[in-house]
Amino acid sequence: MNIDIIMAIVTIAFVYSIIPQIIKVIRDKRVEIAWQTLFITSIGLWTMAFCFGTLSQHLTSITNYFSASGWTFLLCAKFYYRIQ
């Protein structure tokens, strides 16, 4: 099995695991994850998505973009609900 497919499947599992947190944030209008965790994870995932794209592992890159988007949404929500 191609390593790109295996890594993409693992990343899809991570995306699936963050969906309940996103739903909870939308419902409760409160983010309970620390700033540091949100920021470092968001930046790290965007960086990994870019790197996988340059290594021609496009499927993993795309799934990492989805994961990075979820974490970035949580980061933006934390900022938004903090200033409200």
C-alpha atoms as one frame of an Amber mdcrd trajectory, in Angstrom:
protein
   0.000   0.000   0.000   1.264   3.450  -0.870   2.519   5.495   2.106   0.509
   8.487   0.843  -2.748   6.549   1.213  -1.843   5.281   4.683  -0.935   8.746
   5.950  -4.087  10.214   4.394  -6.248   7.624   6.176  -4.624   8.496   9.509
  -5.165  12.205   8.870  -8.817  11.573   7.979  -9.172   9.887  11.375  -7.750
  13.032  13.012 -10.186  15.208  11.044 -13.053  12.946  12.095 -11.986  13.203
  15.735 -12.022  17.013  15.757 -15.533  17.338  14.244 -17.322  16.863  17.627
 -15.149  19.621  19.124 -16.077  21.980  16.285 -19.777  21.188  16.757 -19.460
  21.782  20.510 -17.791  25.157  19.930 -20.521  26.240  17.529 -23.229  25.119
  19.967 -21.693  26.449  23.215 -19.929  29.488  21.749 -16.881  28.697  23.869
 -13.506  27.093  23.117 -11.916  25.175  25.975  -8.587  24.409  24.274  -5.519
  26.443  25.260  -4.246  29.180  22.934  -0.831  27.550  22.717  -2.278  24.210
  21.645  -4.490  25.793  19.005  -1.761  28.011  17.584   1.041  25.443  17.444
  -1.206  22.706  16.034  -2.647  25.030  13.366   0.759  26.269  12.210   2.225
  22.759  12.325  -0.558  21.254  10.241  -0.423  24.019   7.614   3.346  23.496
   7.393   2.989  19.721   7.093   0.310  20.102   4.404   2.633  22.324   2.384
   5.594  19.969   2.855   3.598  16.904   1.828   2.513  18.770  -1.287   6.118
  19.512  -2.210   6.972  15.832  -1.670   4.258  14.827  -4.185   2.114  13.202
  -1.517  -0.954  15.043  -2.680  -3.632  13.002  -0.922  -1.929  13.443   2.448
  -1.444  17.123   1.693  -5.143  17.617   0.952  -6.256  15.797   4.101  -3.783
  17.830   6.159  -5.285  21.019   4.720  -8.683  19.856   6.002  -7.232  19.089
   9.419  -5.409  22.433   9.520  -8.636  24.201   8.566 -10.461  22.595  11.490
  -7.790  23.645  13.984  -7.613  27.132  12.472 -11.396  27.410  12.801 -11.069
  26.582  16.509  -8.273  29.155  16.881 -10.362  31.846  15.190 -13.417  30.890
  17.242 -11.408  31.192  20.469 -10.326  34.684  19.434 -13.832  35.649  18.270
 -15.637  34.476  21.399 -12.948  36.036  23.592 -13.540  39.547  22.218 -17.314
  39.261  22.191
